[in-house]
Amino acid sequence: MIHSIYPTLDLNQTISANRLVGLWKLMTGFRLTYLGAVVALAVATLAKTSTYLLLQYFIDDLLLQEQPAYPFYLIGLSFIGLAVVQGAFTYLSGKLAALSAQGIILRLRNFLFDHLQRLPFRYHDHAQTGDLVQRCSSDVDTIQRFFADQALEVGRILLLFSVNFLALFTLNTKLALMSLVTTPIVFVISIFFFKKIHAAYEAHQEQEGDLSTALQENLSGVRVVKAFARQEFEMTKFEETNHEQYNRGRKLVLMHSSYWPIVETISGMQMLFIFFMGGLMTISGEITIGTYLAVAGLVIWIVWPMQNLGRLMVQASMGLVSYSRVIEIIQEVEEDLSTPAVATPPSQAAYKANGTNGVKGHKNGHQPALSENEAEALPPVVKGEVEFKNVSFEYNDTRRVLHNLSFKVAPGQTVAIMGPTGSGKSSLINLLPRFYEATGGQIWLDGRPLEQYPLHTLRQQIGIVEQEPFLFSRTIRDNIAYGVDREVTKAEVEAAAKIAAVHEVITAFPDGYNTIVGERGVTLSGGQKQRVCIARTLLKNPAILIFDDAVSAVDTETETLIHAALERLRANRTTFVIAHRMQTVMQADIILVLDKGRIVQQGSHAELMTQDGIYRRTYNLQAQIEQELS
C-alpha cells in the first residue's frame, strides 16, 4: 500500500448536521496551510488598498506641490513594489489553497473507495452504481472547488470589503456610509437565490446520478442490447433521462443568469451614485482631487465584493449539496472485519431501523462477544464442520426467503443444493461468509457460533466461485493469484490452473499467463472465465468451498475434469455446490432440496431416490431427456 502523504483522519468524525462545520472538520490536518493562504491573501489585499492611498498622497501632497518631499521615481517604484507584493502574495495564497484542497480531496477519495468496499451487501443491494460513481467523482470535484476557490474567495471578499471600507472611512465618513446603501438589498437577493439554487443543484446532481446509472447499465449490458437489437429502445430511454437532465440544468443556468443582471444593476447604480456625490463634493472643495480618485478606486473594491459575495454564496451552495451527498455514503456503517459478534442475530426491526446492516452504534449490528484473548484463541484454520439450526432469513422488505433450515455437515463432506429458481439456494450460501446475517436461528462452524469468527478470518477460510464469473482487467496470472494475500510462485498458479482444467487453454495464448484479459474478462469464453475463477479459488486453498452453479457454463467434458480434480481435494474441504445437473448433484454426500425457502428433502442420492419428491422427478426427467438425445 502506498504510504499516506496526508494526515490521517477517520472521516466519520467529519459528519455534522451543520454542513459548514462538517467542511471545517474535513480540513483537519490542512488548516495551518489554509491559514497561510488566508494570511497571504490579507497581505495582497493590504497592498491593493495601499495603492489607492498612495495615489491620494501622490496627487495631493506631491504632484500639486512646487517642491515635493520625495522624488517622483520613488513614488513610481512604490507603485511597482506594491503591485509586485500584491501579485506575489496572491500567487502564494492560491498555491497554498490549492495544495490544501488537493490534500483534502486525495484523502477523501481514498477514504470513499476503501469505505465502499467495506459496506455490507445490504447497502449495495439498493445503491445504484452510476449514482455512487457520480458522488465519488462529480461531487468530490465540487468539494475540491469549494476549498480551492470558493472558501478562499469568501475570505478575499471579506478582507477586501473590510480593509477598503476602513480606508474609505478614514478618507471621508459620509462617502463611506453612502457606499453601504445597497448592501442590505444585495444581501437579501443573494439569500433568496442561495436557497433557490441550492434546491435546483441538488435535483440536478440527483438526475446526473440517474444519467450515469443509465449509461453504466447500457455499457455493461451492451451484448444483450445488440443481441436483441434494442438500440433504438435504449436510445429512447436514455434521451428521456438526458432530457430531464437538460431541463434541470437549464433551470439551474436560468437562476444563475437571472442573479447577475439584478445584482450588477444595483451595484452599478451604487458606484455611479458614489462617483456623482464624490464629484459634487470635489467641486465644492469638501474633498481634494486626490481623495476623489482614491475614493473612486476604493468604492469599486467595496461594491465588487458585495456583488461577488452573493455569487459565491450561490456557488458555495453547490459545495454544501455535494458535501451532503458524499456524507450520505460516509455515514453508512461498515462491516467490522476484525471484531467477533454475539451469536444472537439482530432482529428484523433493527435491520429496518438502520436501513443497512443492523443496529446503529455498532458496525456489524452486534455487541462484542469475545475478549481479545478469546478471539486470538480461535483456530487459524477451520476444520469445516457446518451446522444450521433453525436458520431463517429475510431481506429488508420483510420478505422471508429461508424458513427454519436445519442440517449438519461434517468436515470434508460435499453438500449439493438444488431446487427451482427462487427457492433460496443462493441466499443460503450467502449466509456462510456472512454476506448477510441470519435473522433467525444460528449457524455453527466447528462448534462455535458463526458470529464469533471475525469476518476477515472467516472469509479467508471460504472460497467462492460465483454463478457469474468476474475477471479484472489484468493478466490471467494476476487474476488467478488475486485471492491470495502473499507472493505466489509460477508453479502454484499453474497447478491451480491445471486442477481447474484451464492450463492448456491459457498456454495456447501467445502471452500465456501474461495475457491481459479485457474488462470483465471479455476476451475469454464464458467457460474459460469460469475455470479461471475456479483456479483463483483453489489457489486460495480454503477450508470451505462454495460453487454457486459454477459449472453451468462449462461443457460436459470440462465438468468431468473439474469434478475429478475436486474429488481428490474434497477429503480436506467442506464443499457446497449449487447445481442443476444431476451428474453433479448425485455425487454429493448430502443433498438438500429447497422449495420456497424450505428444505423439503435431505439425504444422499440413494436415499432420495427411494422417496417420491422433487429430487426423483428431476432425476427421472433429466435421464429421460438424455436418453432421448442419445
C-alpha positions as CSV (number, residue, x, y, z in Angstrom):
1,M,0.0,0.0,0.0
2,I,1.2,3.5,-0.8
3,H,2.2,5.4,2.2
4,S,-0.1,8.3,3.0
5,I,1.2,11.7,2.1
6,Y,-1.6,13.4,4.0
7,P,-2.6,13.5,7.7
8,T,-4.7,10.5,8.7
9,L,-8.3,11.1,9.7
10,D,-11.4,9.0,10.2
11,L,-13.9,10.9,8.1
12,N,-16.7,9.6,10.2
13,Q,-15.6,12.4,12.6
14,T,-16.5,14.9,9.9
15,I,-20.2,14.1,9.9
16,S,-22.2,17.0,11.1
17,A,-25.8,18.3,10.8
18,N,-24.2,21.7,10.1
19,R,-22.5,21.3,6.8
20,L,-20.2,24.2,7.3
21,V,-19.0,22.6,10.5
22,G,-18.6,19.3,8.6
23,L,-16.5,21.0,5.9
24,W,-14.4,22.6,8.6
25,K,-13.8,19.2,10.2
26,L,-12.9,17.9,6.7
27,M,-10.0,20.4,6.7
28,T,-8.3,18.7,9.7
29,G,-4.6,18.4,9.1
30,F,-4.6,21.2,6.5
31,R,-5.9,24.1,8.5
32,L,-2.4,25.6,9.1
33,T,-1.7,25.5,5.4
34,Y,-5.0,27.1,4.6
35,L,-4.4,29.7,7.3
36,G,-1.2,30.6,5.4
37,A,-3.3,31.1,2.3
38,V,-5.6,33.5,4.1
39,V,-2.7,35.4,5.6
40,A,-1.0,35.8,2.2
41,L,-4.4,36.9,0.8
42,A,-4.6,39.6,3.6
43,V,-1.1,40.9,2.6
44,A,-2.2,41.1,-1.0
45,T,-5.4,42.9,-0.1
46,L,-3.4,45.5,2.0
47,A,-1.1,46.0,-0.9
48,K,-4.0,46.8,-3.2
49,T,-5.6,49.2,-0.7
50,S,-2.3,50.9,-0.1
51,T,-2.1,51.6,-3.9
52,Y,-5.1,53.9,-3.7
53,L,-3.9,55.6,-0.5
54,L,-0.5,56.1,-2.2
55,L,-2.3,57.6,-5.2
56,Q,-4.2,60.1,-3.0
57,Y,-0.9,61.1,-1.3
58,F,0.9,61.4,-4.6
59,I,-1.7,63.8,-6.1
60,D,-2.5,65.9,-3.1
61,D,0.9,66.1,-1.4
62,L,3.4,65.7,-4.2
63,L,2.0,66.3,-7.7
64,L,0.4,69.7,-6.9
65,Q,3.4,70.9,-4.8
66,E,6.2,73.0,-6.2
67,Q,8.8,71.2,-4.1
68,P,7.6,67.7,-3.4
69,A,9.1,65.9,-0.3
70,Y,10.0,62.8,-2.4
71,P,11.2,62.4,-6.0
72,F,8.6,61.0,-8.4
73,Y,10.7,58.0,-9.2
74,L,10.4,56.8,-5.6
75,I,6.7,57.0,-5.8
76,G,6.8,55.1,-9.1
77,L,9.0,52.4,-7.5
78,S,6.5,52.3,-4.6
79,F,3.6,51.6,-7.0
80,I,5.6,48.9,-8.7
81,G,6.6,47.4,-5.3
82,L,3.0,47.3,-4.1
83,A,2.0,45.6,-7.4
84,V,4.7,43.0,-7.0
85,V,3.8,42.4,-3.4
86,Q,0.1,42.0,-4.4
87,G,0.9,39.6,-7.2
88,A,3.4,37.5,-5.3
89,F,1.1,37.0,-2.2
90,T,-1.9,36.4,-4.4
91,Y,0.0,33.6,-6.1
92,L,1.2,32.3,-2.8
93,S,-2.3,32.3,-1.4
94,G,-3.7,30.4,-4.4
95,K,-0.9,27.9,-4.3
96,L,-1.4,27.1,-0.6
97,A,-5.2,26.9,-1.0
98,A,-4.8,24.5,-4.0
99,L,-2.3,22.3,-2.1
100,S,-4.7,22.1,0.8
101,A,-7.7,21.3,-1.4
102,Q,-5.7,18.6,-3.3
103,G,-4.7,17.0,0.0
104,I,-8.2,17.1,1.4
105,I,-9.7,15.6,-1.8
106,L,-6.9,12.9,-2.0
107,R,-7.8,11.8,1.5
108,L,-11.5,11.9,0.8
109,R,-11.3,9.9,-2.4
110,N,-9.1,7.2,-0.8
111,F,-11.5,7.0,2.2
112,L,-14.6,6.7,-0.1
113,F,-13.0,3.9,-2.1
114,D,-12.0,2.0,0.9
115,H,-15.3,2.7,2.7
116,L,-17.4,1.5,-0.3
117,Q,-15.5,-1.8,-0.3
118,R,-16.3,-2.3,3.4
119,L,-20.0,-1.6,3.2
120,P,-22.3,-4.7,3.6
121,F,-24.2,-6.3,0.8
122,R,-27.4,-4.9,2.1
123,Y,-26.2,-1.4,1.1
124,H,-25.0,-2.4,-2.4
125,D,-28.3,-4.2,-2.9
126,H,-30.2,-0.8,-3.1
127,A,-27.4,1.5,-4.2
128,Q,-27.1,2.4,-7.9
129,T,-23.6,2.1,-9.3
130,G,-23.9,5.1,-11.5
131,D,-25.0,7.3,-8.6
132,L,-22.1,6.1,-6.5
133,V,-19.7,6.9,-9.3
134,Q,-21.3,10.4,-9.6
135,R,-20.9,11.1,-5.9
136,C,-17.3,9.9,-5.8
137,S,-16.3,11.9,-8.9
138,S,-18.5,15.0,-9.7
139,D,-19.5,15.7,-6.1
140,V,-15.9,15.3,-4.8
141,D,-14.7,17.6,-7.6
142,T,-17.3,20.2,-6.4
143,I,-16.0,20.0,-2.9
144,Q,-12.5,20.5,-4.2
145,R,-13.5,23.7,-6.0
146,F,-15.1,24.8,-2.7
147,F,-11.8,24.6,-0.9
148,A,-9.6,25.7,-3.7
149,D,-11.6,28.7,-4.9
150,Q,-14.9,29.5,-3.2
151,A,-13.9,29.3,0.5
152,L,-10.7,31.3,-0.1
153,E,-12.6,33.8,-2.3
154,V,-15.1,34.4,0.5
155,G,-12.1,35.3,2.7
156,R,-10.7,37.5,0.0
157,I,-14.1,39.3,-0.4
158,L,-14.5,39.9,3.3
159,L,-10.9,41.2,3.5
160,L,-11.4,43.5,0.5
161,F,-14.6,44.9,1.8
162,S,-13.3,45.4,5.4
163,V,-9.9,46.9,4.5
164,N,-11.2,49.1,1.7
165,F,-14.2,50.3,3.8
166,L,-11.9,51.3,6.7
167,A,-9.6,53.1,4.3
168,L,-12.6,54.9,2.8
169,F,-13.9,55.7,6.2
170,T,-10.6,57.4,7.1
171,L,-10.8,59.5,3.9
172,N,-14.4,60.5,4.2
173,T,-17.0,59.2,6.6
174,K,-20.0,60.5,4.6
175,L,-19.0,58.7,1.4
176,A,-18.1,55.5,3.3
177,L,-21.6,55.3,4.8
178,M,-23.1,56.1,1.4
179,S,-21.3,53.1,-0.1
180,L,-23.3,50.8,2.2
181,V,-26.8,51.9,1.0
182,T,-27.4,48.9,-1.3
183,T,-25.6,46.3,0.8
184,P,-28.8,45.0,2.6
185,I,-30.6,44.8,-0.8
186,V,-27.8,42.7,-2.4
187,F,-27.6,40.5,0.7
188,V,-31.4,39.7,0.7
189,I,-31.3,39.0,-3.0
190,S,-28.3,36.7,-2.5
191,I,-30.0,34.7,0.3
192,F,-33.1,34.3,-1.9
193,F,-31.1,32.9,-4.9
194,F,-28.9,30.8,-2.5
195,K,-32.0,28.9,-1.4
196,K,-33.4,28.5,-4.9
197,I,-30.1,27.4,-6.5
198,H,-29.4,25.1,-3.6
199,A,-32.5,23.1,-4.3
200,A,-32.1,23.2,-8.0
201,Y,-28.5,22.0,-7.8
202,E,-29.4,19.1,-5.5
203,A,-32.1,18.0,-8.0
204,H,-29.6,18.4,-10.9
205,Q,-27.0,16.2,-9.2
206,E,-29.6,13.5,-8.4
207,Q,-30.6,13.4,-12.0
208,E,-27.0,13.3,-13.2
209,G,-26.6,10.3,-10.9
210,D,-29.5,8.7,-12.7
211,L,-27.9,9.6,-16.1
212,S,-24.6,7.9,-15.0
213,T,-26.5,4.8,-13.9
214,A,-28.3,4.6,-17.3
215,L,-25.0,4.9,-19.1
216,Q,-23.3,2.4,-16.9
217,E,-26.0,-0.2,-17.3
218,N,-26.1,0.2,-21.0
219,L,-22.4,-0.2,-21.4
220,S,-22.4,-3.2,-19.1
221,G,-25.2,-4.8,-21.0
222,V,-24.1,-3.9,-24.5
223,R,-24.0,-7.5,-25.6
224,V,-27.6,-8.0,-24.6
225,V,-28.7,-4.8,-26.3
226,K,-27.0,-5.8,-29.5
227,A,-28.3,-9.4,-29.3
228,F,-31.9,-8.2,-29.1
229,A,-31.4,-5.3,-31.4
230,R,-32.7,-2.9,-28.8
231,Q,-30.5,0.1,-29.7
232,E,-33.5,2.3,-30.5
233,F,-35.3,1.4,-27.3
234,E,-32.2,2.1,-25.2
235,M,-31.6,5.4,-27.1
236,T,-35.2,6.5,-26.4
237,K,-34.9,5.6,-22.7
238,F,-31.6,7.5,-22.5
239,E,-33.0,10.5,-24.3
240,E,-35.8,10.7,-21.7
241,T,-33.3,10.7,-18.9
242,N,-31.0,13.1,-20.6
243,H,-33.8,15.5,-21.4
244,E,-34.8,15.6,-17.8
245,Q,-31.1,16.4,-17.0
246,Y,-31.3,19.1,-19.6
247,N,-34.4,20.6,-18.0
248,R,-32.9,20.6,-14.6
249,G,-29.6,22.0,-15.9
250,R,-31.5,24.8,-17.8
251,K,-33.4,25.7,-14.7
252,L,-30.1,26.0,-12.8
253,V,-28.5,28.1,-15.5
254,L,-31.5,30.4,-15.7
255,M,-31.3,31.1,-12.0
256,H,-27.6,31.9,-12.3
257,S,-28.2,34.2,-15.3
258,S,-31.1,35.9,-13.5
259,Y,-29.0,36.7,-10.5
260,W,-26.2,38.5,-12.2
261,P,-28.1,41.3,-14.1
262,I,-30.1,42.2,-11.0
263,V,-27.0,42.4,-8.7
264,E,-24.8,44.1,-11.3
265,T,-27.5,46.7,-12.0
266,I,-27.9,47.6,-8.3
267,S,-24.1,47.6,-7.8
268,G,-23.6,49.8,-10.9
269,M,-26.1,52.3,-9.7
270,Q,-24.4,52.3,-6.3
271,M,-21.0,53.2,-7.9
272,L,-22.5,55.9,-10.1
273,F,-24.1,57.4,-7.0
274,I,-20.8,57.5,-5.1
275,F,-19.0,58.9,-8.2
276,F,-21.6,61.6,-8.6
277,M,-21.6,62.5,-4.9
278,G,-17.8,62.5,-4.7
279,G,-17.7,64.7,-7.8
280,L,-20.1,67.2,-6.2
281,M,-18.0,67.2,-3.0
282,T,-14.8,67.8,-5.0
283,I,-16.3,70.7,-6.9
284,S,-17.5,72.2,-3.6
285,G,-14.0,71.8,-2.2
286,E,-15.2,69.4,0.5
287,I,-12.6,66.8,-0.7
288,T,-9.5,67.1,-2.8
289,I,-8.9,65.6,-6.2
290,G,-6.5,63.0,-4.8
291,T,-9.1,62.0,-2.3
292,Y,-11.8,61.7,-5.0
293,L,-9.6,59.4,-7.2
294,A,-8.7,57.3,-4.1
295,V,-12.4,57.1,-3.2
296,A,-13.3,56.1,-6.8
297,G,-10.8,53.2,-6.6
298,L,-11.8,52.1,-3.1
299,V,-15.5,52.2,-3.9
300,I,-15.0,49.7,-6.8
301,W,-13.4,47.3,-4.3
302,I,-16.2,47.8,-1.8
303,V,-19.1,47.3,-4.3
304,W,-17.4,44.4,-6.2
305,P,-17.0,42.3,-3.0
306,M,-20.7,42.8,-2.2
307,Q,-22.0,41.6,-5.5
308,N,-19.4,38.7,-5.6
309,L,-20.2,37.6,-2.1
310,G,-23.7,36.8,-3.4
311,R,-22.3,34.9,-6.3
312,L,-20.0,32.9,-4.0
313,M,-22.9,32.2,-1.7
314,V,-24.8,30.7,-4.6
315,Q,-21.7,28.7,-5.8
316,A,-20.9,27.6,-2.3
317,S,-24.4,26.1,-2.0
318,M,-23.2,23.6,-4.6
319,G,-20.4,22.6,-2.4
320,L,-22.7,22.2,0.6
321,V,-25.0,19.9,-1.5
322,S,-22.1,17.8,-2.7
323,Y,-20.9,17.5,0.9
324,S,-24.3,16.2,1.9
325,R,-24.3,13.7,-0.9
326,V,-20.8,12.4,0.0
327,I,-21.6,12.3,3.7
328,E,-24.6,10.1,3.0
329,I,-22.1,7.4,1.9
330,I,-19.6,8.1,4.7
331,Q,-22.2,7.7,7.4
332,E,-23.2,4.2,6.2
333,V,-21.9,1.7,8.8
334,E,-19.1,-0.5,7.6
335,E,-18.8,-4.2,8.3
336,D,-16.4,-4.9,11.2
337,L,-13.9,-7.3,9.7
338,S,-11.9,-7.8,12.8
339,T,-14.2,-7.9,15.8
340,P,-16.4,-11.0,16.5
341,A,-20.0,-10.6,17.4
342,V,-22.5,-12.4,19.6
343,A,-24.3,-15.4,18.2
344,T,-27.7,-13.9,18.7
345,P,-28.7,-12.2,15.4
346,P,-30.3,-8.8,15.3
347,S,-34.0,-8.6,14.9
348,Q,-35.5,-7.6,11.6
349,A,-36.7,-4.4,13.2
350,A,-33.1,-3.5,13.8
351,Y,-32.4,-4.0,10.1
352,K,-35.2,-1.8,9.1
353,A,-34.3,0.8,11.7
354,N,-30.8,1.2,10.3
355,G,-31.6,0.6,6.7
356,T,-28.3,-1.2,6.1
357,N,-26.8,-3.8,8.3
358,G,-28.0,-3.7,11.8
359,V,-28.3,-1.7,15.0
360,K,-26.9,1.8,14.9
361,G,-23.9,2.4,17.1
362,H,-22.1,-0.9,16.2
363,K,-20.5,-1.6,12.9
364,N,-21.9,-5.1,12.4
365,G,-25.1,-4.8,14.4
366,H,-23.9,-6.8,17.3
367,Q,-22.3,-6.3,20.7
368,P,-18.8,-7.6,21.1
369,A,-18.9,-11.2,22.4
370,L,-15.3,-12.3,22.8
371,S,-12.4,-10.8,24.6
372,E,-9.2,-10.2,22.7
373,N,-7.7,-13.3,24.3
374,E,-10.7,-15.4,23.3
375,A,-10.6,-14.0,19.8
376,E,-6.9,-14.8,19.5
377,A,-7.6,-18.3,20.7
378,L,-9.8,-19.0,17.6
379,P,-8.0,-21.6,15.4
380,P,-6.3,-20.0,12.4
381,V,-7.6,-22.8,10.1
382,V,-11.1,-24.2,10.5
383,K,-12.0,-27.8,10.0
384,G,-15.1,-27.2,8.1
385,E,-17.9,-28.6,10.3
386,V,-21.0,-26.6,9.5
387,E,-24.4,-26.8,11.2
388,F,-27.6,-24.8,10.5
389,K,-30.0,-24.7,13.5
390,N,-33.5,-23.5,12.5
391,V,-32.0,-20.7,10.4
392,S,-34.3,-18.2,8.8
393,F,-33.5,-15.2,6.7
394,E,-35.4,-12.2,5.2
395,Y,-34.4,-9.1,3.3
396,N,-35.2,-5.6,4.3
397,D,-38.6,-5.7,2.8
398,T,-39.6,-8.4,5.4
399,R,-39.9,-11.0,2.6
400,R,-38.8,-14.2,4.2
401,V,-36.7,-16.3,1.8
402,L,-35.5,-19.1,4.1
403,H,-37.6,-20.9,6.8
404,N,-36.2,-22.8,9.7
405,L,-33.4,-24.6,7.9
406,S,-31.6,-27.3,9.8
407,F,-28.8,-29.6,8.7
408,K,-25.2,-30.6,9.7
409,V,-22.2,-31.1,7.5
410,A,-19.0,-32.9,8.7
411,P,-15.6,-31.7,7.7
412,G,-14.7,-32.8,4.1
413,Q,-18.3,-33.6,3.1
414,T,-19.8,-32.3,-0.1
415,V,-23.3,-30.7,0.0
416,A,-25.3,-30.3,-3.1
417,I,-28.1,-27.8,-3.1
418,M,-30.8,-27.9,-5.7
419,G,-34.3,-26.6,-6.2
420,P,-36.3,-24.4,-8.6
421,T,-35.5,-20.8,-9.3
422,G,-36.2,-18.6,-6.3
423,S,-36.1,-21.4,-3.8
424,G,-33.4,-19.7,-1.7
425,K,-30.2,-21.6,-2.8
426,S,-28.0,-18.5,-3.2
427,S,-29.4,-16.9,-0.1
428,L,-28.4,-20.0,1.9
429,I,-24.8,-20.0,0.8
430,N,-24.5,-16.2,1.2
431,L,-25.1,-16.7,5.0
432,L,-21.9,-18.8,5.3
433,P,-19.4,-16.0,4.7
434,R,-21.9,-13.6,6.4
435,F,-22.6,-11.5,3.4
436,Y,-25.9,-11.3,5.1
437,E,-26.8,-12.1,8.7
438,A,-29.4,-14.8,9.5
439,T,-32.5,-13.2,11.0
440,G,-33.4,-16.3,12.9
441,G,-31.7,-19.4,14.3
442,Q,-28.0,-20.0,14.4
443,I,-25.2,-21.2,12.1
444,W,-22.3,-23.0,13.8
445,L,-18.8,-23.5,12.4
446,D,-16.5,-26.1,14.2
447,G,-18.7,-26.0,17.3
448,R,-18.8,-22.2,17.6
449,P,-21.5,-19.7,16.5
450,L,-20.5,-18.3,13.2
451,E,-20.7,-14.7,14.6
452,Q,-17.8,-15.4,16.9
453,Y,-15.4,-15.5,13.9
454,P,-14.1,-12.1,12.7
455,L,-15.4,-11.5,9.2
456,H,-11.8,-11.2,7.8
457,T,-10.8,-14.6,9.4
458,L,-14.0,-16.3,8.3
459,R,-13.8,-15.2,4.7
460,Q,-10.2,-16.2,4.4
461,Q,-11.3,-19.8,5.1
462,I,-14.0,-19.7,2.5
463,G,-13.5,-19.8,-1.3
464,I,-16.4,-18.8,-3.6
465,V,-16.9,-19.3,-7.3
466,E,-19.9,-17.2,-8.3
467,Q,-22.5,-18.0,-10.8
468,E,-21.5,-15.0,-12.9
469,P,-17.7,-15.1,-13.2
470,F,-15.8,-11.8,-12.9
471,L,-12.3,-11.1,-14.0
472,F,-10.3,-7.9,-13.6
473,S,-8.6,-6.1,-16.5
474,R,-5.2,-7.6,-15.6
475,T,-3.2,-10.6,-16.7
476,I,-4.5,-14.1,-16.3
477,R,-1.8,-14.8,-13.7
478,D,-2.8,-11.8,-11.7
479,N,-6.5,-12.9,-11.8
480,I,-5.6,-16.4,-10.5
481,A,-3.4,-15.0,-7.8
482,Y,-5.9,-12.3,-6.8
483,G,-7.4,-14.1,-3.8
484,V,-4.1,-14.9,-2.1
485,D,-2.6,-12.2,0.2
486,R,1.0,-13.3,-0.4
487,E,3.5,-13.8,-3.2
488,V,2.8,-16.9,-5.2
489,T,5.1,-18.9,-7.4
490,K,4.6,-19.6,-11.1
491,A,4.2,-23.3,-10.2
492,E,1.4,-22.6,-7.7
493,V,-0.5,-20.6,-10.3
494,E,-0.1,-23.3,-12.9
495,A,-1.0,-26.1,-10.5
496,A,-4.3,-24.4,-9.7
497,A,-5.0,-23.8,-13.4
498,K,-4.4,-27.5,-14.2
499,I,-6.8,-28.6,-11.5
500,A,-9.4,-26.2,-12.9
501,A,-8.7,-27.7,-16.4
502,V,-7.7,-24.3,-17.9
503,H,-3.9,-24.6,-18.1
504,E,-3.9,-25.8,-21.7
505,V,-6.3,-23.0,-22.7
506,I,-4.0,-20.4,-21.2
507,T,-0.8,-21.7,-22.7
508,A,-2.4,-21.6,-26.1
509,F,-2.4,-17.8,-26.0
510,P,0.7,-16.1,-27.4
511,D,1.5,-14.5,-24.0
512,G,0.3,-17.4,-21.9
513,Y,-0.3,-16.5,-18.3
514,N,0.7,-12.9,-19.1
515,T,-2.3,-12.4,-21.4
516,I,-4.3,-9.4,-20.3
517,V,-8.0,-10.0,-20.3
518,G,-10.4,-7.2,-21.2
519,E,-12.9,-5.6,-18.9
520,R,-14.7,-8.4,-17.0
521,G,-12.7,-10.9,-19.0
522,V,-14.4,-10.5,-22.3
523,T,-11.5,-11.9,-24.3
524,L,-12.3,-15.3,-22.8
525,S,-15.3,-17.5,-23.4
526,G,-17.8,-18.0,-20.6
527,G,-16.5,-21.4,-19.7
528,Q,-12.9,-20.2,-19.8
529,K,-13.6,-17.3,-17.5
530,Q,-15.4,-19.7,-15.1
531,R,-12.4,-22.0,-15.0
532,V,-10.0,-19.1,-14.3
533,C,-12.3,-18.2,-11.4
534,I,-12.2,-21.7,-10.1
535,A,-8.4,-21.7,-10.3
536,R,-8.4,-18.4,-8.3
537,T,-10.5,-20.1,-5.6
538,L,-8.4,-23.2,-5.5
539,L,-5.1,-21.3,-5.1
540,K,-6.6,-19.6,-2.1
541,N,-6.7,-23.1,-0.5
542,P,-9.8,-22.5,1.6
543,A,-11.2,-25.0,4.1
544,I,-14.7,-24.5,2.7
545,L,-15.5,-24.3,-1.0
546,I,-18.7,-22.8,-2.4
547,F,-19.7,-23.3,-6.0
548,D,-22.7,-21.2,-6.9
549,D,-23.8,-23.1,-10.0
550,A,-20.2,-22.6,-11.1
551,V,-20.1,-25.5,-13.6
552,S,-23.1,-24.5,-15.6
553,A,-21.0,-22.5,-18.1
554,V,-18.6,-25.4,-18.9
555,D,-19.1,-28.3,-21.3
556,T,-19.6,-31.8,-20.1
557,E,-16.0,-32.9,-20.7
558,T,-14.6,-30.0,-18.8
559,E,-17.1,-30.5,-16.0
560,T,-15.9,-34.1,-15.7
561,L,-12.3,-33.0,-15.4
562,I,-13.2,-30.4,-12.7
563,H,-15.2,-32.9,-10.7
564,A,-12.3,-35.4,-11.0
565,A,-10.0,-32.8,-9.6
566,L,-12.4,-31.8,-6.8
567,E,-12.8,-35.5,-5.9
568,R,-9.1,-35.5,-5.0
569,L,-9.5,-32.4,-2.9
570,R,-12.8,-32.9,-1.1
571,A,-11.3,-35.1,1.6
572,N,-9.9,-32.0,3.3
573,R,-12.6,-29.5,2.3
574,T,-16.2,-28.9,3.1
575,T,-17.8,-28.2,-0.3
576,F,-21.2,-26.6,-1.0
577,V,-22.4,-26.9,-4.6
578,I,-25.4,-25.3,-6.2
579,A,-26.2,-27.3,-9.3
580,H,-28.9,-28.3,-11.6
581,R,-27.2,-31.2,-13.4
582,M,-27.9,-34.5,-11.7
583,Q,-24.4,-35.8,-12.6
584,T,-23.1,-33.1,-10.3
585,V,-25.7,-33.4,-7.5
586,M,-25.7,-37.2,-7.2
587,Q,-22.0,-37.3,-6.3
588,A,-22.6,-35.3,-3.1
589,D,-22.6,-36.8,0.4
590,I,-25.6,-34.7,1.4
591,I,-28.2,-33.3,-1.0
592,L,-30.5,-30.5,0.1
593,V,-33.7,-30.0,-2.0
594,L,-35.1,-26.5,-1.5
595,D,-38.6,-25.3,-2.4
596,K,-40.0,-21.9,-1.4
597,G,-37.2,-21.4,1.1
598,R,-37.7,-24.7,2.9
599,I,-35.8,-27.9,2.9
600,V,-38.3,-30.4,1.5
601,Q,-35.8,-33.3,1.1
602,Q,-32.5,-34.1,2.6
603,G,-30.2,-37.1,2.2
604,S,-27.9,-38.9,-0.2
605,H,-28.7,-39.8,-3.8
606,A,-29.6,-43.3,-2.9
607,E,-31.9,-42.2,0.0
608,L,-33.7,-39.6,-2.1
609,M,-34.3,-41.9,-5.0
610,T,-36.4,-44.0,-2.6
611,Q,-38.6,-41.0,-1.9
612,D,-41.4,-39.6,-4.0
613,G,-40.4,-36.0,-4.4
614,I,-38.8,-33.2,-6.4
615,Y,-35.4,-35.0,-6.5
616,R,-36.6,-38.2,-8.0
617,R,-38.8,-36.5,-10.5
618,T,-36.0,-34.2,-11.6
619,Y,-33.6,-37.1,-11.9
620,N,-36.0,-39.2,-14.0
621,L,-36.8,-36.2,-16.2
622,Q,-33.1,-35.5,-16.9
623,A,-32.4,-39.2,-17.5
624,Q,-35.3,-39.3,-20.0
625,I,-34.0,-36.2,-21.9
626,E,-30.5,-37.7,-22.1
627,Q,-31.9,-41.0,-23.3
628,E,-33.9,-39.3,-26.0
629,L,-31.0,-37.2,-27.1
630,S,-28.7,-40.2,-27.3
